[in-house]
């Protein structure tokens, strides 16, 4: 197994630390590349068996064609989402694996941190007190107890968020295309239509994947259905929200606040230190001017436990691939995972 070579794209020092530690068990030959995978950088993959990519790497048809030409056999995502991979182009040529459940607690807890920060305005209070201003005018929040939270997507992360928010005494409305009725009954929550969730929720938190059906799920029309003053939280994928429409509804005061750990056009900004640069993205720059918008840089996953699990699962996926047989974390354009589980074999 030691002769198998992996090229990591878009790597930071913390990636190297965690993967090097876990790789003591797997003994792969790993090289780290700081740049994103795209049409300009795909040439570096020549001579590698595996490329390991993250959320902002671009794996489109041109990149895939080059990966095939370079002899890459496996694309290993070190994340759960795979909307940045053209699965139709990759099918039949290169297998793709992901990390489906690194730590649902990490992301759910971060979503709740955004809720608490926005509600009690702790981010604003922090800067005030640092400047010697101890006034509390304008910092009023509301009790979460008795309010209604709408959770869109009830996978592992959504369920963790529900359990935390129930601890605050909140009422829960949930939506999922595949509702878990046993979970709902056991935990005394209600699955409702999206329209009802929009209408009745004080806080709406997004925990669904980004697909062609959920792209811009939250736009001007859906926000008009929401309560005036609604809080919107997104720790999923930036494309779930039409950012231009969100800004419009924030300016009108219909949306009361927004907590965003992700952004539609984040790839050029998030995970980078640009403190000495000008933000040229006018939409992002406008978002940053709102005192009722709290933006974090896609850090929901960023805990020691999550990074350990990501590293271990990623390298385990690679080991499983080279051993042959079933790939439990494979994603596939044709099978869409359900077929794999039934047949218990690789997609192709």
MITOR-313297 format. One record per residue (C-alpha): x, z, y; residue in three letters. Coordinates in pm, whole numbers, plus 50000, padded with zeros to 5 digits. Each point is the difference from the previous one (the first is absolute). Example, Ala and Ser with C-alpha at 12.3 -4.5 7.8 and 13.67 -1.06 7.14 Angstrom:
# residues 2
REC       u       w       v   residu
REC   51230   50780   49550      ALA
REC   50137   49934   50344      SER
# end
This chain:
# residues 348
REC       u       w       v   residu
REC   50000   50000   50000      UNK
REC   50294   50064   50235      UNK
REC   50069   49628   50044      UNK
REC   49663   49937   50166      UNK
REC   50036   49953   50374      UNK
REC   49745   50108   50261      UNK
REC   50004   49900   50366      UNK
REC   49808   50232   50232      UNK
REC   49862   49853   50322      UNK
REC   49903   50196   50313      UNK
REC   50189   50313   49898      UNK
REC   50067   50312   50201      UNK
REC   50241   50283   49930      UNK
REC   49728   50213   49844      UNK
REC   49922   49716   49756      UNK
REC   50363   49993   49890      UNK
REC   50014   50378   49960      UNK
REC   49693   50026   49780      UNK
REC   50059   49683   49795      UNK
REC   50367   50078   49939      UNK
REC   49908   50343   49871      UNK
REC   49726   49869   49767      UNK
REC   50218   49706   49888      UNK
REC   50239   50245   49835      UNK
REC   49742   49998   49722      UNK
REC   49941   49622   49987      UNK
REC   50350   49869   50082      UNK
REC   49905   49669   50165      UNK
REC   50236   49815   50230      UNK
REC   49838   50034   50343      UNK
REC   50091   49839   50330      UNK
REC   49822   50093   50322      UNK
REC   49917   49756   50278      UNK
REC   49869   50126   50334      UNK
REC   49811   49687   50103      UNK
REC   49644   49909   49902      UNK
REC   49939   49744   49729      UNK
REC   49888   49676   50162      UNK
REC   50079   49629   49998      UNK
REC   50332   50058   50178      UNK
REC   50126   50284   49778      UNK
REC   49872   49891   49658      UNK
REC   50330   49820   49937      UNK
REC   50170   50336   49946      UNK
REC   49797   50044   49679      UNK
REC   50206   49743   49809      UNK
REC   50168   50161   49701      UNK
REC   49758   50293   49982      UNK
REC   49752   50065   49720      UNK
REC   49763   50206   50214      UNK
REC   49910   50029   50367      UNK
REC   49849   50326   50118      UNK
REC   49779   49969   50309      UNK
REC   49795   50218   50233      UNK
REC   49682   49967   50207      UNK
REC   50135   49781   50281      UNK
REC   50198   49754   49788      UNK
REC   49855   49649   49991      UNK
REC   49943   49857   49653      UNK
REC   49823   49673   50076      UNK
REC   50010   49670   49810      UNK
REC   50327   49878   50158      UNK
REC   50171   50331   49925      UNK
REC   49866   49998   49644      UNK
REC   50120   49644   49941      UNK
REC   50347   50105   50115      UNK
REC   49994   50311   49782      UNK
REC   49913   49786   49698      UNK
REC   50283   49758   50083      UNK
REC   50239   50295   50035      UNK
REC   49913   50126   49652      UNK
REC   49817   50317   50100      UNK
REC   49788   50123   49710      UNK
REC   49814   50296   50151      UNK
REC   49864   50110   50337      UNK
REC   49986   50380   50006      UNK
REC   49787   50140   50281      UNK
REC   50093   50355   50096      UNK
REC   49653   50058   50141      UNK
REC   49638   49988   49886      UNK
REC   49869   49717   50219      UNK
REC   50076   49638   49920      UNK
REC   49820   49804   50271      UNK
REC   50338   49862   50115      UNK
REC   50051   49819   49667      UNK
REC   49849   49656   49930      UNK
REC   49890   50080   49645      UNK
REC   49862   49652   49942      UNK
REC   50339   49840   50066      UNK
REC   50194   50252   49796      UNK
REC   49776   49981   49691      UNK
REC   50168   49854   49694      UNK
REC   50346   50013   50158      UNK
REC   50100   50352   50101      UNK
REC   49838   50326   49894      UNK
REC   49896   50249   50269      UNK
REC   49980   50376   49955      UNK
REC   49907   50275   50245      UNK
REC   49984   50379   50040      UNK
REC   49627   50077   49986      UNK
REC   50000   50379   50040      UNK
REC   50316   50145   50150      UNK
REC   49831   50293   50177      UNK
REC   49639   49979   50112      UNK
REC   50043   50345   50153      UNK
REC   50263   49871   50244      UNK
REC   49779   49731   50154      UNK
REC   49680   50207   49992      UNK
REC   50170   50295   50165      UNK
REC   50140   49773   50271      UNK
REC   49653   49858   50066      UNK
REC   49869   50354   50047      UNK
REC   50298   50080   50224      UNK
REC   49897   49710   50223      UNK
REC   49643   50133   50007      UNK
REC   50113   50348   50100      UNK
REC   50250   49870   50255      UNK
REC   49748   49774   50169      UNK
REC   49719   50254   49995      UNK
REC   50199   50293   50139      UNK
REC   50229   49772   50204      UNK
REC   50314   50175   49878      UNK
REC   50215   49697   50086      UNK
REC   49894   50029   50365      UNK
REC   50033   50377   50003      UNK
REC   50354   49973   49866      UNK
REC   50115   49782   50289      UNK
REC   49818   50217   50256      UNK
REC   50162   50324   49892      UNK
REC   50342   49836   49979      UNK
REC   49951   49913   50367      UNK
REC   49892   50354   50089      UNK
REC   49631   49907   50024      UNK
REC   49790   50255   49813      UNK
REC   49661   49880   50116      UNK
REC   49748   49929   49725      UNK
REC   49772   49785   50215      UNK
REC   49919   49678   49815      UNK
REC   50112   50131   49662      UNK
REC   49661   50102   49865      UNK
REC   49921   49899   49642      UNK
REC   49714   50066   49759      UNK
REC   49949   50196   49681      UNK
REC   50053   49785   49694      UNK
REC   49774   50239   49809      UNK
REC   49655   49846   49966      UNK
REC   50105   49655   50120      UNK
REC   49980   49688   49784      UNK
REC   50301   49806   49876      UNK
REC   49960   49646   49869      UNK
REC   50261   49906   49741      UNK
REC   50037   49629   49928      UNK
REC   50180   49961   49668      UNK
REC   49993   50274   49740      UNK
REC   50309   49934   49796      UNK
REC   50254   50276   49955      UNK
REC   50081   50026   50371      UNK
REC   49636   49992   50109      UNK
REC   49910   50271   49752      UNK
REC   50286   50220   50120      UNK
REC   49879   49955   50358      UNK
REC   49646   50090   49895      UNK
REC   50116   50318   49829      UNK
REC   50198   50109   50308      UNK
REC   49717   49926   50243      UNK
REC   49748   50181   49779      UNK
REC   50227   50302   50043      UNK
REC   49924   49986   50374      UNK
REC   49630   50011   49921      UNK
REC   49937   49637   50086      UNK
REC   49719   49789   49858      UNK
REC   50132   49694   49817      UNK
REC   49861   49649   49985      UNK
REC   50194   49758   49781      UNK
REC   50009   49627   49942      UNK
REC   50177   49806   49728      UNK
REC   49929   49666   49833      UNK
REC   50044   50188   49670      UNK
REC   49848   50344   50064      UNK
REC   50111   50286   49775      UNK
REC   49660   50155   49934      UNK
REC   50136   50273   49775      UNK
REC   50242   50110   50273      UNK
REC   49719   49990   50257      UNK
REC   49771   50216   49787      UNK
REC   50273   50250   49914      UNK
REC   50114   50033   50362      UNK
REC   49656   49974   50161      UNK
REC   50072   49701   50220      UNK
REC   49783   49699   50073      UNK
REC   50082   49633   49959      UNK
REC   49816   49803   50267      UNK
REC   49994   49651   50147      UNK
REC   50258   49909   50262      UNK
REC   49728   49977   50265      UNK
REC   49885   50357   49931      UNK
REC   50358   50124   49995      UNK
REC   50065   49834   50337      UNK
REC   49678   50140   50148      UNK
REC   50032   50362   49887      UNK
REC   50374   50078   50000      UNK
REC   50178   50195   50273      UNK
REC   50337   49904   49849      UNK
REC   50073   49687   49795      UNK
REC   50317   49981   49792      UNK
REC   50117   49681   49828      UNK
REC   50153   50028   49652      UNK
REC   49921   49658   49854      UNK
REC   50244   49718   49916      UNK
REC   50042   49700   50227      UNK
REC   49839   49694   49842      UNK
REC   49825   49690   50129      UNK
REC   49676   50201   49985      UNK
REC   50132   50300   50192      UNK
REC   50203   49810   50261      UNK
REC   49866   50112   50341      UNK
REC   49743   50217   49825      UNK
REC   49989   50195   50325      UNK
REC   49922   49766   50289      UNK
REC   49781   49998   50309      UNK
REC   49678   49953   49804      UNK
REC   50068   50282   49754      UNK
REC   50119   50233   50278      UNK
REC   49673   49940   50186      UNK
REC   49823   50148   49697      UNK
REC   50201   50321   50028      UNK
REC   49920   50313   50194      UNK
REC   50115   50006   50361      UNK
REC   50322   50202   50004      UNK
REC   50088   49931   49635      UNK
REC   50354   50071   49883      UNK
REC   50159   49724   49790      UNK
REC   50298   50071   49773      UNK
REC   50204   49732   49824      UNK
REC   50279   50090   49759      UNK
REC   49935   49696   49778      UNK
REC   50100   49659   50135      UNK
REC   50000   49878   50359      UNK
REC   49788   49695   49925      UNK
REC   49700   50217   49914      UNK
REC   49936   50031   50375      UNK
REC   49967   49725   50259      UNK
REC   50233   50162   50253      UNK
REC   49880   49796   50296      UNK
REC   49642   50108   49932      UNK
REC   50113   50362   49958      UNK
REC   50163   49993   50344      UNK
REC   49680   49856   50151      UNK
REC   49785   50274   49845      UNK
REC   50248   50270   50105      UNK
REC   49985   49873   50359      UNK
REC   49620   50011   49991      UNK
REC   50010   50356   49868      UNK
REC   49798   49912   49690      UNK
REC   50293   50092   49774      UNK
REC   50106   50350   50097      UNK
REC   50344   50000   49839      UNK
REC   50214   49824   49743      UNK
REC   50280   50115   49771      UNK
REC   50209   49711   49872      UNK
REC   50287   50025   49754      UNK
REC   49993   49622   49956      UNK
REC   49965   49701   50231      UNK
REC   49918   49633   49942      UNK
REC   50328   49867   50139      UNK
REC   50220   50295   49911      UNK
REC   50275   49815   49815      UNK
REC   50222   49948   50307      UNK
REC   49965   50358   50120      UNK
REC   49915   50264   49741      UNK
REC   50293   50170   49823      UNK
REC   50237   49887   50278      UNK
REC   50156   50184   50297      UNK
REC   49907   49791   50302      UNK
REC   50022   50280   50256      UNK
REC   50247   49798   50208      UNK
REC   49792   49681   49984      UNK
REC   49689   49864   50166      UNK
REC   49691   49980   49780      UNK
REC   49906   49635   50028      UNK
REC   49680   50032   49798      UNK
REC   49738   50034   50274      UNK
REC   49735   50130   49760      UNK
REC   50222   50277   49864      UNK
REC   50118   50084   50352      UNK
REC   49637   50031   50114      UNK
REC   49912   50228   49709      UNK
REC   50287   50229   50095      UNK
REC   49849   50056   50347      UNK
REC   49687   50172   49865      UNK
REC   50018   50380   50000      UNK
REC   49730   50003   49731      UNK
REC   50198   49778   49761      UNK
REC   50259   50158   49773      UNK
REC   50239   49753   49836      UNK
REC   50254   50082   49731      UNK
REC   50243   49754   49849      UNK
REC   49863   49949   49647      UNK
REC   50128   50342   49893      UNK
REC   49702   50109   49792      UNK
REC   50198   49954   49678      UNK
REC   50308   50175   50135      UNK
REC   50041   50320   49799      UNK
REC   50274   50106   49762      UNK
REC   49759   49998   49708      UNK
REC   49869   49653   50081      UNK
REC   50345   49845   50044      UNK
REC   50115   50153   49672      UNK
REC   49696   49859   49820      UNK
REC   50041   49660   50166      UNK
REC   50363   49974   49890      UNK
REC   49929   50114   49645      UNK
REC   49695   49778   49948      UNK
REC   50170   49694   50155      UNK
REC   50305   50024   49775      UNK
REC   49783   50086   49700      UNK
REC   49801   49681   50068      UNK
REC   50324   49799   50000      UNK
REC   50118   50162   49677      UNK
REC   49663   49931   49839      UNK
REC   50021   49634   50101      UNK
REC   50338   49944   49836      UNK
REC   49899   50183   49684      UNK
REC   49719   49746   49954      UNK
REC   49634   50059   49920      UNK
REC   49725   50146   50212      UNK
REC   50053   50071   50371      UNK
REC   49761   50278   50095      UNK
REC   50051   49954   50377      UNK
REC   49992   49619   50006      UNK
REC   49778   49827   50254      UNK
REC   49874   49652   49937      UNK
REC   49800   49729   50174      UNK
REC   49819   49897   49681      UNK
REC   49934   50332   49830      UNK
REC   49952   50227   50301      UNK
REC   50113   50295   49785      UNK
REC   49674   50042   49804      UNK
REC   50096   49736   49745      UNK
REC   50339   50162   49948      UNK
REC   49851   50335   49911      UNK
REC   49767   49847   49745      UNK
REC   50257   49778   49829      UNK
REC   50293   50236   50053      UNK
REC   50241   49715   50051      UNK
REC   50183   49817   50276      UNK
REC   49815   49757   50222      UNK
REC   50214   49702   49890      UNK
# end
